[in-house]
């Protein structure tokens, strides 16, 4: 942290001591530190990477973020001119055993809320940071700094700078175990490189050595990303096992890619047929590892990751913990509350797309080996928004854990302590995260079960989720009796009201479903009629063409009717001419007729009447002619004629459209008396 040559201090490490996560450190370095005198060291595996500043500037940063007391031994250290004595049995060769810590870790501050110790599976404690073979994999320019696994039974606790007395809380878990795993891999890589140097580089790598080389290159990419995407991921060789474990904790490349939120690598691994159901030594799937870190929240890549890993949502690890337990466990860190809420919302939304609410509630109500549900852990940690999300998806707040405590009881106790101002940041008691104590209210006699506890707890959960009033304890017996009677009665009334709402909603949904079915049926009928109409009109073309043809046919029919009228006019002209000539022969000569007419006025009147009658007869003849023409024009097109045509076609086993052209033959056959011809069917 402090350079011996010039006493400059690594500002990145100072911010880590102040417990800032990766994004926060980056923003602080860019806005406050790197604007002044500084030196930025990048790359490599040494513990020297980061932003270095002069000692006084580092002291100012430590004072600004309340960690001066913690770093004062480093700031005030004065190197001695005397060399330290050599250790006994000094060995120059690299040792395969991890070196012990050079400094005893300071005992953590006593927590404000004690928790009951629960046994966890034995896991070998990792060495301290100083024994990681001079490797610090967490630099300011890599993404591994976000990987602080809160669910690790072996992870030592670090102190919290938020405590008023400067002491660190044991609720914040660092990532030393991950560093230990990575450092072991890096030592293995360096030993391999040393062996190749000794042999002159002429030894061909075996298949096992190639696997190690692939694993080391993947770790290099995930930690530093200096050389870019490994080529064997883009074009996988035949000896590359995409499901190979690449670190000492049983993680595959998919676990690392999911934890880092690297969608590009995830897609390549998915194309290489990586097994998304692979688990590490604790039985954790890649999705479980992804929610322990904030990378997917920072990159907003979690929805696409869940699409790839949707089938693993219902899996549980060795401690019977679901991915929701893992998310709830991270709520013990104040830096991961936003990420936890984001992960909850995305997962619940994705589940709602393909699963019913009872199925979602079932997976939310699963209990781990300690009997905790995800809601229980979130409630114990005081994550109000996460509790609200889980309650909105019907998570049951009344499921007791192995200690007999429910989420409701945790909600009441946490909220009461929050109101009193003595509630510290809580930690999760999930089996994949170490815990030493539970809050003292677990064994408080106020929470011993009695007939009204269930109702009080249920109301408390609802109130807590809606940020409403939380019941306060009472001293007088009358107040206690009133509370025990009124609250259950109110809960029962509210339950009845909720049931009525549900029934009315179901009725409305049934009405809506029926109306929807009717609408679908009508829409189907309309579509069928439309298709039938289109099929019927298809041979005739579009409407414009049909209208043009109709107009042409009408014009042709009018022309034929006019010709028929002329024919009738000519025929009647000849007939009338003959009649006129016959009548004219019987009349007197014109000279005699004029002599008679001059002397007889009645003759003039008779002549007038005859002329008038002649005009009426001519008008009648014209009307009859037009009627005959119209009758001829409509012949064969009337409804009765169509019936006759169908009758003849049915009797003669013909098509109706063939009757007219075969009519002469049918008539001839009928006149001949029907000798086995077409008209036999019409004979009676």
Secondary structure, DSSP 8 states (H G I E B T S, - for coil): -B-TTT--EEHHHHHHHTT--HHHHHHHIIIIITTSS-EEE-SSSSTT-EEEE-HHHHHHHHHHTT-HHHHHHHHT----SS-----TT---S--SS----SS--------SS---------------GGGSTT-----TTSSGGG---TT-TT--EE--TTSTTS---TTEE--HHHHHHHHHHHHHHHHHHHHHHHTTT-S---HHHHHHHHHHHHHHHHHT--S-S-HHHHS--TT--TT-B-STT--BHHHHHHHHT-HHHHHHHHHTT--TT---TT---HHHHHTTSSHHHHHT-HHHHHHHSGGGTT---TTS--HHHHHHHHTTSGGGHHHHHHHHHHHHHHHHHHS-HHHHHHHHT---TTS--HHHHHHHTT-HHHHHHHHHTT--TT---TTS--HHHHHHHHHHHHHHT---------TTS------GGGG-GGGS--TTHHHHHHHHHHHHHTT--------SHHHHHHHHHHHHHHHHHHHHHHHHHHHHHHHHHHHHHHHHHHHHHHHHHHHHHHHHHHHHHHTT--HHHHHHHHHHHHHHHHHHHHHHHHHHHHHHHHHHHHHHHHHHHHS--HHHHHHHHHH-HHHHHHHHHHHHHHHHHHHHHHHHHHHHHHHHHHTTTSHHHHHHHHHHHHHTT--HHHHTTTHHHHHHHHHTT-SSSGGGGG--
